[in-house]
Amino acid sequence: MDLETLLSFKWSIMAPEFTILITGVIVSLQDLFYGNKRLSSWLSILGVLLAIAFLSTQYQHESVSILYDTYIFDEVTFFFKIILLTGTLLILLMTSPSWDEETERVRGDFHYLLLAALLGGMIVVSSGDVITLYAGLELLSISSYIMVGIRKYNRNANEGAMKYIITGSLASAVTLFGLSYIYGLTGTTNLFDISREMSAIDTQLEPLAILGFVITFVGLTFKISTVPFHMWTPDVYQGASTPVAAFLSVVSKAAGFILIARMLIIAFTAEPGLEQGTVYEYGVGLIAVLAALTMIVGNTVALRQRNMKRLFAYSSIAHAGYLLIPLAALTSFSLETIWFYLLAYMLMNIGAFAVLHVLIQNHANEDMSIFSGLYHRSPVLTVMMTIFLASLAGIPGTAGFIGKFNIFLGALSADPARYVLAGIMVATTVISYVYYFNILVQMYSRPAEKHANLQVPAITWVTVGFCTLGTVLFGIFPNLPLQFFNW
């Protein structure tokens, strides 16, 4: 590629990515030479805000493809980047200006690792080629491995990081093995070219195409912690600090689902679009089975959890099962449904993790008992946590209910309809009421372990307040984000 061709690309479309990259470099240099954690925090927040500002200027921008279709920008990439950037911003606000017990000797490492992981997720969202997809995924994954183990003097963190890197490496190897089949059959790494070649594949080679799809999908399901590839998740969440667990639960999981949706909808259908192709028809059974098992196992095992991080880990597994349903019941609204649910999940889950973060710092404990008597210590925070739990459980009037309802309707309107998945979703949602409402019992009915008023940093109120407002607003007026999505 000569210089003239390189300069001819519309690089301005990558302004959000360049902003995160430059911010990450500045934060790492600041940490290397000055080691001011507070400055690293505010620089990271400023960089993410600037990236959001650049992204907002791209609203209703025409689709753009640069670097020979390895980087693409369209309405889908725009809306999913909103989730990644906003989720990361809320997590940064959650950890600022102080991050006491959980940071044992942590300097600014967390901030530039978080930015690197965010950059990897953004690359995944905008990739139109298998190579850039994998590069973005590995940047996200490797940064996440280090963030989990960053508390190197914590035994749970060491155990979680070790399990995470072993399972993550295995998942990457399996994914690459599956992609090698796809490349061997199509002779290309471009997703749109793969779709074209798959639609014209010889009948005798169809078993290999299906095998490549299954192996690739299995490798990717490790990343989103679906059953039976979920066993690393509780230990990793328990070992990670609360903000890192929130990032893995929301931003990392969102990037994983975007990757799967993009590959499934573009590469494994008869043509670029939302028409069922042969490979998808054979693979949809696997997706449906994994969705059902993930919902059942995630919700039932969560019933026995007392450690709050492990409880939210199994909750995250269950929500991964819900998000697989739109992929098993593929319609023209599947991407919209996934986006809205990820948006609602970002708000309610980060809000819940922010409250949990405050309580863990206050009690130096992760048991469910830290919620005991919270209503008497901080009534406002208790009401906000109640809203987050209600949304996670799918109670009407919250964004979580609208997200589940959209998935339910999508499962029934698909051709053929997925009645069994819809039924399992309803049943497991009812089961989830038990462990979510058990936290409510702790907050409202149990006596407080500490009687002093709970001290909540002002910046944490911003995070929790924003998440509460979004959860309620999108639950009452769901057309606001849905009309925004359909520009």
N, C-alpha and C positions, 0 to 999 in steps of 0.2 A: 504494500500500500504506500503510494507516494504522498508527499506532504500536501499537495494540492487536493487530493482526494480526502485526506484526513481533515483538512480545514473546511471542506465542503459540508461536513456533517453539521446538523443543527445541535450543537453541544449545549445550548441554553436549556434544552429540555431536561438535561441532567443536573440542573442547578441544585435541587434538593440533595441529591447524592453527593455532589461536590462540596456542598456546605457541611454535611455530616463528616465527610472525609477530612476536610480542612480543620474543622473543630476538633476532631479526634486527635489529629497531629498536634495542634496547639495545646490541648489538654495534656497529652503525653509528655510534651517538652516542658510544660509548666511543672508537671509532677516530677520530672527528672531533675530539674534545676532548682526549683523552689519548694516543692512538696506541700503546697498549700491546698489542703483538701477542700476547704470552703470555696476557694477561687475556682478549683476544678469543677465543683458543683454548679456554680453560677455560670461559668463559661459553657458548660454542657447544656444547661437550660437555655441560655441565649442562642446557642447554635441550633438546637431543635426548634425553637421559636422562629428563627430565621428560615430554616428549612420549610416550616409550615407556611410561612409568608410566601416563599418562592412557589411552593406547591399551589397555594391559593390563586396565584396569577395564571395557573394552567387550567383553571376550571373552564370547561366547554372548549378547550383547545382541540384542534383537529388531531387525529391520530398521526403519530410520527414514528418512523423506524430508522434507526441509524446503525452503523457498524454491521451492515449486511444482515439486518434483521436479528442481530444478537441482542439488541436493546430496543424495546418497543414501548411506546406510550399510547394509551387509549383510555377510555372512560373507566375501564375496570382497574387498571393500574392506579389511576388517580384516587379512586375511592378506597382501595385497600391500603394505599400509602397513608391515607388519613388515619386509619386505625393504628398502623405501626407507629407513626410519629406522635399521635396524641397519647397513645398508651405509654410510650417511652417518656414523654414529657410528664405525665402524671406520676410515673414511678420516680423520676428525678425529683419532682416536688415532694414526694413522700419521704425521700431520704435527706432533704435539706431543711435547715442548715446543719443539723447534727444527726449523727447516726451512732449512738453510743455503744451499748453492750455488744451489738451484733457485728461491729466492725473490727474487733480485736486486731490492732496493728495494721488496719487497711488504710492506705493513703489514697491517692487519686486513681489507683488502678481500676477500681470499679467503674469509674466514669468513662474512661476511654475504651474499656472493654465493652461496656454497654453500648457506646456509640458504634464500635466495630460490629457488634451483633446486629444493631439496627441497620447499619449499612448493608450487611449481608442479607437481611430480610427484604430491604428495598430492591436489591439486585435481583432477588428471587422473583419479586412481583413484576419487574419490568423485563425479565428475560424472555427471549423468543427462541433460545437455543439451549440444548441440553447441557452444553459445556458451561455457559454462564449460569444456568440454573444450579448446576452442581457446585460451581465456585461460590456462589452466593450462599448456598446451603451450608457449605463447609465453613465459611467465614462466620456465619451465625452459630454453627454448632461448636466450633473450637473456642470461640469467645465465651460461649455459655459454659463449656466444661471448666474453663479457668475461673469464671465468676462463682460457680458452685464451690470450688475448692479454695477460694481466696482466703477463707478463714483457716489458715493452715495449722493452727493450734487447736482446732476443734475436731474431735474424733468423728462426729457425725458428718461434718463437712468432708473430711478425708474419705470416709466410706462412700458417701453419696457421689463425690467427684469420681472416684475409682469406678463405681458401677456405671456412672453416666458415660464415661469415656470408653469403657469396654463395650457397652451396648450400642453406643453411638457409632463407634468404629465398625462394629459388626453390621449395623444398619447401612452405613455408607458402602461397605464392601458388597452387601447384597444388592443395594440399589445400582451400583456400578455394573454388577454382573447382569442384572436385568436390562440395563441400558445397552450393554454390549450386544445382546440379542437383537434389540431394536435397531441398533446401528448396522449390524450385519445384514439384517433383512432389508433395510431401506437405503443404506449407503449415505445417510445424511444425519446431521445432528440438529438441523433446524426443525422446530416443532411443526410448522405449517407444511414443510416438505415431507416430514414423517407422516402427517395426516394424508397427504396426497398419495404417497407410496402405499400406505396401509389400505387405502380404499381400492387400490388396484392389485393387491397382493394375490399371488397364485394360491389356489385352493389347497394345494399340497403343503404350502408353507404356513397355513393358518394356525396349526398347533404350535409352531415356534413363536408366532406373533402373540398368541394367547399366553404362552409360557413367559415370554419377555414382559408382557403386561403384568402378569401375576407376581413375578419376582420383583419387578420394580415397585409395584404397589405395596407389597409386603415390606420391602426395605423402607419405604416412606412412612408406613404406619408406625414404625418404631418411633419416628420423630414426633408424632402426634399422640403417642401413648394409647393406642387402642389395644384391646384384648385380642390375642394373648401376649402381646408384646409390650405390656404395661408395667411389668414388675419393677422396673427401675424407678418409676415415678415417685412413689411414696418416700423412698429413702433419699432421693435427690431433693425433694421439696423439704424434707425434715432437716437435711444437712445444710441446705442453702440458707442464707439470710432471707428475711421476709421479702425485701424488695426484689431480690433475685428470683425467689419463688414466684412472685407476682409477674415478673417479666417472662419466665418460662411458661406460666399458666396462660398468659394473654398474648404477648407479642410473638414469642417463639411459636406458640401453637397456631396463631393466626397465619404466620408465614408458611408453616407446614401445610395448612389447609389450602392456602392460595396456590402453593406449588402443586399439590395433588389435583386441585380443580383445574388449573391451567393445563397440566399435562393430559388429564382425562378428557377435557372438553375439546382441546385443540388437536392433540396428537392421536388419540385413540377413538376417534369418530370417523365416519365415512368421509367427511369433508369439514373444513373449518366452519364451525357453527355448533348447533345443538341437536343434530340429527344422530340417532343411535346407529352405531356402526357395528360390524361383526365382532370386533374385539371387545367392545363395551358390552354387547349382549351376553358374551360368554363370561365376562368378568363381573357383571353386576350382581350375580349370586354371591360371590365372595364378599363384595362390599356390604351387601345386605346382612350376611351372617355376622361379619365383624361388627356392624352397627348394633345388631341385637345383643350380641355377647358383651359388647362394651357398655351398653346402657345397663344391662342386668348386673354385671360384675361390679361396675363402678358404684352403683347405688346401693347394692346389698352389702358390699364389704365396708362401705362408709358408715354403716349403722354401728359397727363395732369400734370405731375409732374414738379415742380420747385426745390424742395429740392433734392440735388444730391444723397444723401444716399437713399432716397425713390425711386428715379429713378433707381438706380442700384439694389435696392431690387426687383422691378418689372421686371427689366432685368434678374435678377437671376431666378425669377419665370418662365419667358419665356424659359430660357435655360434649366430649369428642364423639361419643356415640350418636348424640342428637345431630351433630353437624354432618355425620356421614349419611344421614337419611336423604338429604337433597341430592347427594351424589348417587345414591342407589335408586332414587326416583327422579331421574333427570328430566327437567322441563325447561322451558324458556325462562322461568323465574328462579331457577336454582341458584345462580350467582347472586341475584338480589336477596334471596332468602339467606344465603350464607353470610353475605355482607352485613345485613341487618342484625343477624344473631351475633356475629362477632363484635359488632358495635355495642349491642346491649351487654354482651358478656364482658367486654372491656370495662364498661362503666361499673357494672355491679361487682365484678370480681376485684378490680383494683381498689374500689371503695372498701370492700370487705377486708382486703389485705392491709389497707392503710389503717383501719381500726385495729386489726390484729397486731400490726406493727407497734402501735402506741401501747397496747396492753402488754405485749411481750417485753418491751423496754421497761415498763413500769413494774412488772412482776418478776422478770427474769425467769419466765416459765412459759411453756407452750401448751399446758393442759387446758382442757375446756373450762376448768374451774376459774380461769382468769376472767371469764365473763360474768362470774357470780356477782349479783348486786350492782351491775354496771348502771342500771337505771337510777339508783340512788346517788351515784358518784358523778355521772354525766348524762342527764336525761336527753339532751340534744343528740349526743353521739349515739346513744342507745336507739333513738328513733331512726337515725340515719342507717345504723346497722340493721335495724328491722326491715327497712326498705330494701336494702341489698339482699338480705336473706329471702324476703318475699319474692324478689325478682329472680333470684337463683332457683327458687322453688316453682316459679311460674304462676304466681298469684295474679289475678286480673288487676289492671291498673298500673302495671309495671312494664318496662321494656322487655323483661324476660318472658312475660306471658305472651306478648305480641310475637316475639321471636319463635317461641315454641308453637304458637298457633299457626304461624306461617309455614313452619316445617310440617305440621300436621295436615294442613290443607294441601300442601304440595305433594305429600305422600298419597293422599286420596285422589288427587287430580291427575296423577301420572298415568301413563298408559304402558303397561298395565298398572293398576293401582296397587300400592303397597300397604294393604290393610293390616297385615301382621305386624309390620314395623310400626305403623301408627298405633296399634293396640299396645305393643310393648312400650312404646314411648309414653303413653298415658299411664300405664301401670307403674313403670319405674319412676315417673314423675311423682306419683302419689307416694311411693316408697321414700323418695327423697324428702318429703315433708317431715318424716320422723327425725332425721338428724339435723335438718335445718331448724326445725321448731324446738328441738332440744336445746339449741343455743339460746333461743328466745326464753325458754324456761329458766335457764341460768341467769339471764340478764334481768328478768322481771320478778322471779320468785325466790331465788336463792339469796341468802345473806351475803353481804360484801365481805371479802377477805380483808380489804383495806377500806377505811372509812373516810379518808381524806379525799377531797375533790381531785379528779383526774386532771393532770396537767397535759394539755394538748397543744403542741406548737402551732403558731398562727398559720404557717405554710401548709401544715397538715389539714387544717380546716378548709383551706382553699381546695385541696385535692378531694377531700370527702364531700365538700359542698358541691363541687362541680359534678362529681359522680352521682350524687343524690339528685341534683336538678335534672341531669340527663336521663337518669333511670325513670323518674316520674314523668318528665315531659314527653319522652318518646313512648311511654306507656299509655299516656292519654291522647297524644297527638302523633301517632305513628306515621301519618302521611308526610310529616315534615322531613324526616330523613329519606323516606321512600321516594317522594317527589324530587328531592335533591339528587338521589341516585339516578333517576330517569331524566337526565338533563335534556 
